[in-house]
Amino acid sequence: MVSKAKRVITSVKIPQTLYEDFKVTSVKTKMSLQDIVERAMFMYLTDSSFRQSVHEQYNTYYTGSTLIDAIK
């Protein structure tokens, strides 16, 4: 476990509907945003198939980027 003194404070802007849906799910699963971010960053750095999957995920309902798939 990393001590609080060794953590970096960041700011990220995400779509409101994405965050609202996450809050509902996080209450059900008891998974915090901090937990998700730390695990996702770890997997991104250590798992090449996860990293590739993230890079290939263009179609996201929350950001309205479904138009990108039509261009491909």
Z-matrix of the N, CA and C atoms (Angstrom, degrees):
N
C 1 1.446
C 2 1.524 1 109.81
N 3 1.293 2 116.62 1 131.76
C 4 1.455 3 122.48 2 179.61
C 5 1.525 4 108.52 3 -82.52
N 6 1.313 5 116.79 4 133.15
C 7 1.459 6 119.97 5 179.40
C 8 1.522 7 110.24 6 -67.01
N 9 1.318 8 116.33 7 155.45
C 10 1.463 9 121.04 8 179.72
C 11 1.517 10 111.40 9 -60.21
N 12 1.314 11 117.30 10 -30.42
C 13 1.461 12 121.05 11 -179.81
C 14 1.526 13 112.19 12 -67.93
N 15 1.319 14 118.15 13 -21.92
C 16 1.462 15 121.36 14 -177.38
C 17 1.527 16 112.66 15 -102.02
N 18 1.304 17 117.21 16 17.45
C 19 1.462 18 121.04 17 178.41
C 20 1.521 19 109.95 18 -98.63
N 21 1.327 20 116.93 19 152.98
C 22 1.454 21 122.92 20 178.73
C 23 1.525 22 108.27 21 -106.94
N 24 1.305 23 116.35 22 132.16
C 25 1.460 24 120.56 23 177.27
C 26 1.522 25 107.81 24 -89.23
N 27 1.325 26 116.20 25 128.05
C 28 1.457 27 121.24 26 179.21
C 29 1.521 28 109.39 27 -128.65
N 30 1.297 29 116.14 28 170.71
C 31 1.456 30 122.30 29 176.60
C 32 1.525 31 107.47 30 -131.11
N 33 1.311 32 115.86 31 130.42
C 34 1.457 33 120.96 32 -179.68
C 35 1.523 34 108.26 33 -132.76
N 36 1.314 35 116.37 34 134.17
C 37 1.460 36 120.10 35 177.31
C 38 1.525 37 108.02 36 -100.78
N 39 1.330 38 115.79 37 127.30
C 40 1.461 39 121.61 38 179.30
C 41 1.519 40 108.59 39 -129.55
N 42 1.323 41 117.26 40 158.04
C 43 1.462 42 119.70 41 178.79
C 44 1.533 43 111.31 42 -59.23
N 45 1.326 44 115.74 43 138.53
C 46 1.459 45 121.14 44 -176.48
C 47 1.528 46 112.09 45 -58.62
N 48 1.328 47 117.55 46 -42.82
C 49 1.465 48 119.71 47 -178.68
C 50 1.522 49 111.75 48 -65.10
N 51 1.327 50 116.61 49 -34.81
C 52 1.463 51 120.53 50 177.13
C 53 1.524 52 109.89 51 -62.98
N 54 1.329 53 116.54 52 -46.10
C 55 1.463 54 120.18 53 -179.44
C 56 1.523 55 111.55 54 -66.57
N 57 1.328 56 117.27 55 -39.88
C 58 1.470 57 120.19 56 179.31
C 59 1.525 58 110.93 57 -63.28
N 60 1.328 59 116.86 58 -42.70
C 61 1.469 60 120.02 59 177.73
C 62 1.528 61 111.04 60 -66.01
N 63 1.328 62 116.19 61 -37.23
C 64 1.460 63 119.94 62 177.44
C 65 1.527 64 110.69 63 -63.60
N 66 1.328 65 117.22 64 -42.75
C 67 1.466 66 120.42 65 -179.23
C 68 1.523 67 111.24 66 -58.79
N 69 1.318 68 116.73 67 -42.23
C 70 1.472 69 120.58 68 179.62
C 71 1.524 70 109.95 69 -63.39
N 72 1.309 71 116.81 70 -47.46
C 73 1.463 72 121.18 71 -179.55
C 74 1.520 73 111.40 72 -67.00
N 75 1.323 74 117.28 73 -38.13
C 76 1.462 75 119.84 74 -177.58
C 77 1.526 76 111.78 75 -66.17
N 78 1.313 77 117.55 76 -31.37
C 79 1.469 78 120.06 77 176.07
C 80 1.526 79 109.36 78 -65.89
N 81 1.317 80 116.17 79 -40.96
C 82 1.469 81 120.55 80 -179.38
C 83 1.527 82 111.65 81 -68.05
N 84 1.329 83 116.75 82 -37.69
C 85 1.467 84 120.40 83 -174.10
C 86 1.525 85 113.97 84 -100.31
N 87 1.335 86 116.65 85 -7.17
C 88 1.472 87 122.33 86 -178.27
C 89 1.527 88 112.14 87 58.40
N 90 1.322 89 115.20 88 38.29
C 91 1.464 90 121.70 89 178.56
C 92 1.528 91 107.39 90 -113.35
N 93 1.321 92 116.76 91 121.33
C 94 1.461 93 120.28 92 -178.39
C 95 1.524 94 111.07 93 -84.72
N 96 1.310 95 115.42 94 164.36
C 97 1.457 96 120.40 95 176.21
C 98 1.526 97 109.62 96 -62.15
N 99 1.324 98 116.70 97 -38.11
C 100 1.474 99 121.13 98 176.74
C 101 1.528 100 110.30 99 -58.08
N 102 1.346 101 116.93 100 -45.31
C 103 1.467 102 121.23 101 179.40
C 104 1.528 103 111.07 102 -61.26
N 105 1.323 104 116.26 103 -46.46
C 106 1.468 105 121.09 104 -178.35
C 107 1.529 106 110.57 105 -61.76
N 108 1.326 107 116.25 106 -47.53
C 109 1.463 108 120.14 107 -177.70
C 110 1.524 109 110.70 108 -62.46
N 111 1.334 110 116.77 109 -47.28
C 112 1.464 111 119.42 110 -179.30
C 113 1.526 112 111.43 111 -61.12
N 114 1.309 113 117.56 112 -44.83
C 115 1.470 114 120.80 113 -178.58
C 116 1.519 115 111.62 114 -68.19
N 117 1.335 116 116.21 115 -41.67
C 118 1.468 117 119.44 116 179.57
C 119 1.528 118 111.06 117 -64.80
N 120 1.327 119 116.64 118 -40.99
C 121 1.464 120 119.28 119 178.32
C 122 1.526 121 110.68 120 -65.61
N 123 1.317 122 117.28 121 -41.36
C 124 1.461 123 120.73 122 177.66
C 125 1.530 124 110.36 123 -60.97
N 126 1.343 125 116.23 124 -47.27
C 127 1.466 126 119.57 125 -179.51
C 128 1.522 127 111.01 126 -64.67
N 129 1.321 128 117.22 127 -38.44
C 130 1.458 129 121.08 128 178.53
C 131 1.525 130 110.88 129 -60.25
N 132 1.313 131 115.86 130 -39.25
C 133 1.467 132 120.93 131 -178.18
C 134 1.526 133 113.48 132 -78.63
N 135 1.332 134 117.88 133 -26.80
C 136 1.460 135 120.41 134 -171.70
C 137 1.515 136 115.55 135 -113.43
N 138 1.316 137 118.19 136 -13.60
C 139 1.467 138 121.22 137 -174.51
C 140 1.530 139 109.11 138 -123.36
N 141 1.309 140 116.82 139 103.96
C 142 1.472 141 120.72 140 -175.32
C 143 1.534 142 112.29 141 -63.97
N 144 1.330 143 118.65 142 -31.11
C 145 1.474 144 119.34 143 179.04
C 146 1.532 145 110.33 144 -71.94
N 147 1.323 146 117.45 145 -36.04
C 148 1.470 147 120.51 146 175.37
C 149 1.529 148 109.58 147 -65.04
N 150 1.331 149 116.65 148 -45.49
C 151 1.460 150 121.79 149 179.81
C 152 1.534 151 110.14 150 -59.61
N 153 1.318 152 116.91 151 -44.43
C 154 1.463 153 120.90 152 178.91
C 155 1.522 154 110.60 153 -62.93
N 156 1.314 155 116.71 154 -41.79
C 157 1.460 156 121.50 155 178.79
C 158 1.528 157 111.11 156 -60.61
N 159 1.314 158 116.86 157 -41.67
C 160 1.470 159 121.22 158 178.30
C 161 1.522 160 109.83 159 -64.67
N 162 1.312 161 117.58 160 -42.93
C 163 1.456 162 121.06 161 -179.38
C 164 1.530 163 111.72 162 -65.73
N 165 1.308 164 117.50 163 -29.24
C 166 1.462 165 121.28 164 -178.13
C 167 1.521 166 113.06 165 -89.56
N 168 1.305 167 118.80 166 -5.23
C 169 1.463 168 122.15 167 -176.71
C 170 1.523 169 109.69 168 -86.90
N 171 1.309 170 116.26 169 91.64
C 172 1.459 171 121.17 170 179.05
C 173 1.521 172 111.48 171 -100.13
N 174 1.300 173 116.84 172 -32.21
C 175 1.454 174 122.08 173 -174.37
C 176 1.523 175 109.61 174 -82.11
N 177 1.324 176 116.64 175 97.98
C 178 1.459 177 120.06 176 178.72
C 179 1.517 178 109.41 177 -124.86
N 180 1.275 179 115.16 178 121.06
C 181 1.462 180 122.78 179 179.44
C 182 1.528 181 110.99 180 -55.12
N 183 1.308 182 117.17 181 -40.08
C 184 1.452 183 121.57 182 -171.81
C 185 1.514 184 114.54 183 -72.69
N 186 1.306 185 117.84 184 -30.68
C 187 1.461 186 119.74 185 -177.60
C 188 1.523 187 112.10 186 -97.96
N 189 1.305 188 116.83 187 -5.76
C 190 1.448 189 119.98 188 -179.38
C 191 1.506 190 113.34 189 74.10
N 192 1.325 191 117.54 190 19.87
C 193 1.459 192 120.33 191 -175.79
C 194 1.519 193 112.81 192 -88.20
N 195 1.310 194 118.16 193 21.54
C 196 1.458 195 120.37 194 178.33
C 197 1.522 196 110.94 195 -65.55
N 198 1.317 197 117.70 196 -19.80
C 199 1.463 198 121.17 197 179.64
C 200 1.521 199 110.91 198 -65.90
N 201 1.292 200 118.77 199 -26.86
C 202 1.463 201 121.89 200 -179.45
C 203 1.526 202 110.33 201 -62.13
N 204 1.334 203 116.96 202 -38.28
C 205 1.464 204 119.48 203 179.79
C 206 1.526 205 111.84 204 -63.90
N 207 1.316 206 117.36 205 -32.84
C 208 1.457 207 120.37 206 179.80
C 209 1.528 208 111.05 207 -67.04
N 210 1.317 209 116.93 208 -27.34
C 211 1.460 210 121.14 209 -179.21
C 212 1.520 211 111.47 210 -76.61
N 213 1.325 212 116.98 211 -31.36
C 214 1.470 213 120.70 212 -176.52
C 215 1.493 214 112.60 213 -64.93
